Amino acid sequence: MISHNIENSEKRENNIPPSNIGKFEYLSPKIDFNTDELNYINSLPKTGYSSTDHLMHNGEKFSQRVVSEYVVVLMKGNLRILFENTEKLQLRIDDFVIVESEYGLDIGRVCDFGDKSNLKFVQCHKLDISIYKILRIPDLDELKLFNKKMKEESEVLTKSRELVSKYGFEMKVTEACWQFDRQRLTIFFTAPQRIDFRELVKELARLFKVRIELRQISSREETKRLGNFVGPCGRELCCTTFMCSFDHVTLDHARVQQLSNNVSKLSGNCGRLKCCIKFEYETYSAAIEKYPPIGSVVEFEGNSLRIIKIDIFNGKITTYDNNSSKYTQHTSQELSEMIQSGKLIIADEEDESQKFNHFDEDLKSLLE
């Protein structure tokens, strides 16, 4: 909420951050207006309060204004985009900023700067991604317009769903987004297949008298845009906090990490394979190369020991003896000695992969 006390007023005049953190403290305390005009903005959760960084630094990062060359801005749909601060604006986490975009003006909230934004700049430079500029901090009238835009988006969402039901389309409208300068209205939806929605676009264009874009998104993108979900790890979803794009995740990524062939454990909130399965894949792949493939057989002292599990952290291998039906653990050194003294029959990795892929028919539903 807006603070109008004398102490904070003096701090603003001296460019000292006020003690109370609020969304509109950069506005002059002399401005008198009805906060109901900004009710939708007031309902937005603060981006920093769920961050570990906020807890570790006791809110210091979220209360000080900083002039950063590059700033990460949170846009509609939980999109975190890097912008260049060419105007050298003093910004703080959760400050609203007006930015230039591919299609015109838009508005968002500062969600990070400093080291993380510099690292993001390096990544964007490698991928040859265009970096747009932060233009200014919005004034009160622009905030009111932004609040009105948010209100109308909920109305567009309701009307769009009514029209979808009217035309009988097999699609789910998930989000509507007005561009800040109101030159474009984008409606996001999910559908099991491609849909001819030309009649729907005409109807929407007639109603809202603006250029309409219907964009089909995946279930992963839908979950990211809706946000406010907690994953099975107890933390906010990766896609809503720091991920900027989605990598293709396959069952092979789970197989290398020897994860359970269980739909409930492998699937995320989006109903697809968890994105985090790929985060440590390269580390596991490099470590697992030091061992024979799972399914390989070591013939040693008349016994055939099949490798069924590899613990790369403790350097232990679990084998199964077909003759005695026993499971045995061996250290990496013991396995090497057994291989040198006996015979190693390498498993066909492709066959083992296929066994995993067809272990459960339900696993196919997790693939893209």
C-alpha positions in Angstrom: 0.0 0.0 0.0 1.0 3.6 -0.4 2.7 5.3 2.6 2.1 9.0 3.2 3.9 9.6 6.4 6.3 12.4 6.9 9.4 10.3 7.5 9.1 8.5 4.2 8.4 11.8 2.4 11.7 13.2 3.7 13.5 10.0 2.6 12.1 10.3 -0.9 13.2 13.9 -1.2 16.7 12.9 -0.2 16.7 9.8 -2.5 16.9 7.5 0.5 14.8 4.3 0.2 11.8 4.4 2.7 11.8 1.8 5.4 8.4 0.3 4.3 8.5 -1.6 1.0 5.5 -0.9 -1.2 4.6 -1.1 -4.9 4.0 2.7 -5.4 6.5 4.4 -3.1 8.3 6.0 -6.1 5.2 8.1 -6.7 5.0 11.4 -5.0 3.4 11.2 -1.6 1.4 14.4 -2.4 -0.6 12.6 -5.0 -4.1 11.8 -3.7 -6.0 9.1 -5.4 -8.3 6.2 -4.7 -6.4 2.9 -4.4 -9.4 1.0 -5.7 -8.4 2.3 -9.1 -5.3 0.1 -8.7 -7.0 -2.9 -7.1 -5.8 -5.4 -9.7 -2.2 -4.2 -9.3 -2.5 -4.4 -5.5 -3.5 -8.1 -5.9 -0.2 -8.9 -7.6 2.2 -10.9 -5.3 5.6 -9.5 -4.7 8.3 -11.2 -6.8 10.9 -11.2 -4.1 9.1 -12.5 -1.1 9.3 -16.1 -2.2 13.0 -15.9 -3.0 15.7 -17.5 -0.9 17.9 -14.5 -1.6 15.4 -12.3 0.2 15.6 -14.4 3.4 19.4 -14.7 3.3 20.0 -11.0 2.9 17.2 -9.9 5.2 15.5 -8.0 2.4 18.4 -5.7 1.7 18.4 -6.4 -2.0 14.6 -5.7 -2.1 14.7 -2.3 -0.3 17.6 -0.5 -2.1 17.5 1.2 -5.4 20.2 0.2 -7.8 21.4 1.5 -11.2 22.1 -1.7 -13.1 23.1 -1.9 -16.8 20.8 -4.9 -17.4 17.6 -5.6 -15.6 15.4 -8.7 -15.6 11.7 -7.8 -15.9 8.8 -10.0 -15.1 6.1 -9.7 -17.8 2.7 -11.1 -18.2 2.6 -14.9 -18.1 5.6 -15.3 -15.7 8.0 -14.4 -18.6 11.3 -13.1 -17.3 12.9 -11.0 -20.0 16.2 -9.1 -20.0 16.2 -5.4 -20.8 18.9 -2.8 -21.1 18.7 0.2 -18.6 20.0 2.8 -21.0 18.3 5.6 -19.0 20.3 4.7 -15.9 17.1 4.5 -13.8 17.4 3.8 -10.1 15.3 0.7 -9.7 14.3 -1.7 -7.0 12.7 -5.1 -7.0 9.0 -4.9 -7.9 9.2 -1.5 -9.4 7.0 -1.1 -12.5 8.7 -0.1 -15.7 7.6 0.6 -19.2 9.7 -1.2 -21.8 9.9 -1.5 -25.5 9.0 -4.9 -27.0 8.8 -6.6 -30.4 5.3 -5.3 -31.0 5.4 -1.9 -29.1 5.2 -0.7 -25.5 4.6 -3.0 -22.6 4.8 -2.9 -18.8 6.3 -5.2 -16.3 8.0 -5.4 -12.9 11.7 -5.5 -12.0 12.5 -9.0 -10.7 16.3 -9.1 -10.7 19.5 -7.2 -11.6 23.2 -7.4 -10.8 25.1 -10.6 -11.3 22.1 -12.7 -12.4 21.1 -10.2 -15.1 24.7 -10.0 -16.3 24.8 -13.8 -16.6 21.5 -13.7 -18.5 23.0 -11.1 -20.8 25.9 -13.5 -21.7 23.4 -16.2 -22.4 21.3 -14.0 -24.6 24.4 -12.8 -26.5 25.4 -16.4 -27.2 21.9 -17.2 -28.5 21.8 -14.0 -30.5 18.6 -12.8 -28.7 17.6 -9.2 -29.2 17.7 -7.1 -26.0 15.2 -4.2 -25.8 15.3 -1.2 -23.6 13.6 0.1 -20.4 12.1 3.4 -21.3 10.8 4.9 -18.0 9.0 4.4 -14.8 5.2 4.7 -15.3 3.3 7.6 -13.8 0.0 7.3 -12.0 -2.2 7.6 -15.2 -0.2 4.8 -16.8 -0.6 2.6 -13.8 -4.4 3.2 -13.9 -4.3 2.2 -17.5 -2.4 -0.9 -16.7 -4.9 -1.8 -13.9 -7.8 -1.3 -16.4 -6.0 -3.5 -18.9 -5.8 -6.3 -16.3 -9.5 -6.0 -15.5 -10.4 -6.2 -19.2 -8.2 -9.2 -19.7 -10.4 -11.2 -17.2 -13.5 -10.1 -19.1 -11.9 -11.1 -22.5 -11.1 -14.5 -21.0 -14.7 -15.0 -19.9 -16.1 -13.9 -23.3 -13.6 -16.1 -25.3 -14.6 -19.2 -23.3 -18.2 -18.5 -24.1 -17.5 -18.2 -27.8 -15.4 -21.4 -27.7 -18.3 -23.2 -26.2 -20.7 -21.7 -28.7 -18.7 -22.9 -31.7 -17.9 -26.3 -30.1 -14.2 -26.0 -30.4 -12.1 -28.6 -28.6 -9.8 -26.1 -27.0 -9.1 -24.6 -23.6 -8.6 -20.9 -23.3 -6.0 -20.3 -20.6 -5.0 -16.6 -20.7 -5.7 -13.3 -22.4 -3.1 -10.5 -22.7 -3.6 -7.0 -23.9 -0.5 -5.2 -25.0 0.1 -2.1 -22.9 -0.5 0.3 -25.8 -3.6 -1.8 -26.7 -2.4 -2.4 -30.3 -2.7 -6.2 -29.9 -4.8 -8.7 -28.0 -3.3 -12.2 -27.6 -5.3 -15.1 -26.5 -3.5 -18.3 -25.4 -5.1 -21.7 -25.6 -4.3 -25.4 -25.5 -5.7 -28.1 -27.7 -5.0 -31.7 -28.6 -4.7 -30.9 -32.3 -4.7 -28.0 -34.8 -8.0 -26.1 -35.0 -9.5 -23.9 -37.7 -10.5 -20.9 -35.5 -10.9 -18.3 -38.3 -14.6 -17.7 -37.4 -13.6 -17.3 -33.7 -11.0 -14.7 -34.6 -13.5 -12.7 -36.7 -16.0 -12.8 -33.8 -13.4 -11.6 -31.3 -12.1 -8.9 -33.7 -15.6 -7.6 -34.1 -16.2 -7.5 -30.3 -12.9 -5.9 -29.2 -12.1 -3.9 -32.4 -8.4 -4.7 -32.3 -5.9 -7.1 -33.9 -6.4 -10.6 -32.5 -3.8 -13.3 -32.2 -4.8 -16.8 -31.0 -1.7 -18.7 -30.0 -1.7 -22.4 -29.2 0.7 -23.3 -26.4 1.9 -26.6 -24.8 0.8 -27.9 -21.4 4.3 -26.9 -20.1 3.8 -23.3 -21.3 0.3 -23.3 -19.8 1.6 -24.2 -16.4 4.3 -21.6 -16.6 1.8 -18.9 -17.5 -0.7 -19.8 -14.9 2.0 -19.9 -12.2 1.5 -20.0 -8.4 2.1 -23.8 -8.2 4.4 -25.7 -5.9 6.3 -28.7 -7.2 6.7 -32.1 -5.4 10.1 -30.7 -4.0 8.2 -28.1 -2.0 9.5 -25.2 -4.0 7.9 -23.0 -6.7 8.0 -24.5 -10.1 11.2 -24.0 -12.1 9.3 -22.8 -15.1 7.7 -20.0 -13.1 10.8 -18.8 -11.3 13.9 -18.9 -13.5 13.5 -21.0 -16.7 13.2 -18.9 -19.9 12.7 -21.8 -22.3 11.8 -25.5 -22.4 14.3 -28.2 -23.3 13.1 -31.5 -24.8 13.1 -34.1 -22.0 13.0 -37.8 -22.8 12.7 -41.0 -20.9 16.4 -41.6 -21.6 17.2 -38.7 -19.3 15.4 -40.5 -16.5 16.9 -43.9 -17.4 20.5 -42.6 -17.1 19.7 -41.3 -13.7 18.1 -44.6 -12.7 14.9 -42.9 -11.7 11.8 -44.9 -10.9 9.5 -46.0 -13.8 6.6 -44.4 -12.0 4.3 -41.9 -13.7 3.5 -40.0 -10.5 7.2 -39.5 -9.7 8.3 -38.6 -13.2 5.5 -36.2 -14.2 5.3 -32.6 -13.2 2.3 -30.3 -12.7 1.9 -30.0 -16.4 1.4 -33.7 -16.9 4.7 -34.1 -18.8 8.2 -35.2 -17.7 9.7 -32.9 -15.1 12.0 -30.3 -16.5 14.4 -30.8 -13.6 15.1 -34.4 -14.8 17.5 -32.8 -17.4 19.3 -30.4 -15.0 21.8 -33.1 -13.8 21.7 -35.3 -16.8 25.2 -34.3 -18.1 26.8 -35.0 -14.7 25.2 -38.4 -14.5 26.2 -39.2 -18.0 29.8 -38.3 -17.4 29.9 -40.4 -14.2 28.1 -43.4 -15.6 30.5 -43.8 -18.4 33.1 -45.1 -16.0 31.0 -48.2 -15.4 29.7 -50.9 -17.7 26.1 -50.3 -18.9 23.3 -51.5 -16.7 22.3 -55.0 -17.8 25.9 -56.1 -18.5 26.9 -59.5 -17.1 30.2 -60.2 -15.3 31.1 -63.9 -15.4 33.3 -64.5 -12.4 34.2 -67.8 -10.6 31.4 -69.7 -12.3 28.8 -67.0 -11.4 26.9 -64.7 -13.8 26.4 -61.4 -12.1 24.1 -59.0 -13.8 24.6 -55.3 -13.1 21.2 -53.8 -12.1 22.1 -50.6 -10.3 25.0 -48.1 -10.1 25.4 -45.7 -7.2 27.7 -43.1 -8.6 27.8 -41.1 -5.3 29.0 -43.9 -3.1 30.9 -45.8 -5.9 28.9 -49.0 -5.4 27.4 -51.4 -7.9 24.5 -53.8 -7.2 24.5 -57.1 -9.0 22.0 -60.0 -9.3 23.2 -63.6 -9.3 20.8 -65.7 -11.4 22.0 -69.0 -9.9 21.6 -68.1 -6.2 18.9 -65.3 -6.7 20.9 -63.0 -4.5 21.6 -59.3 -4.7 25.2 -58.2 -3.8 26.9 -54.8 -3.5 30.4 -54.3 -4.8 32.8 -51.3 -4.7 34.1 -49.9 -8.0 37.5 -51.4 -7.2 36.0 -54.9 -6.6 34.1 -54.7 -9.8 37.2 -53.8 -11.8 39.1 -56.7 -10.2 36.2 -59.1 -11.1 36.2 -57.9 -14.7 39.9 -58.3 -15.0 39.8 -61.9 -13.6 36.6 -62.9 -15.4 34.6 -62.0 -18.4 32.4 -59.0 -19.1 29.4 -59.3 -21.5 28.4 -55.7 -22.4 24.6 -55.2 -22.6 23.0 -53.7 -25.6 22.2 -50.1 -24.4 19.5 -49.7 -27.0 17.7 -52.8 -25.9 18.0 -51.7 -22.3 16.6 -48.3 -23.2 13.7 -49.9 -25.0 12.9 -52.0 -21.9 12.7 -48.8 -19.9 10.6 -47.0 -22.5 8.0 -49.8 -22.7 8.1 -50.7 -19.0 4.8 -49.0 -18.5 2.4 -47.8 -21.3 1.4 -44.9 -19.1 4.9 -43.4 -19.4 4.2 -42.6 -23.1 1.7 -40.0 -22.0 4.5 -38.0 -20.4 6.3 -37.5 -23.7 5.8 -34.4 -25.8 
